[in-house]
Amino acid sequence: MRKLNHAWRGKDRVTDVLSFLLDEGSLKGEIVLSYKQAVRQAKEMRHSTRDELLFLIVHGILHLWEHDHEVPRDAKKMFSLQEQILKNLKIDPRL
């Protein structure tokens, strides 16, 4: 994940999820998750690995739908939508 994050985002550190947009018909893109990082984060935040993985999948899908959180206005929109989705999945959105 560190190598992918560095190659695609120029950030030389481990990340938990990466989304790659594709332009191939009905295939929107790919999401790459770091299971090891998800386990670490779940332990640190005292919730299940399952919930952490679901959180990361939702986060990655929102990126595939071209939501972003680099600027405050975009972050507010993306995180609001993410919170709604997580609540519908019965996952605490405060992850």
PyMOL commands that set and color helices and strands:
alter all, ss='L'
color gray80, all
select helices_A, chain A and resi 2-9+35-45+49-64+72-88
alter helices_A, ss='H'
color red, helices_A
select strands_A, chain A and resi 17-24+27-33
alter strands_A, ss='S'
color yellow, strands_A
deselect
rebuild
show_as cartoon
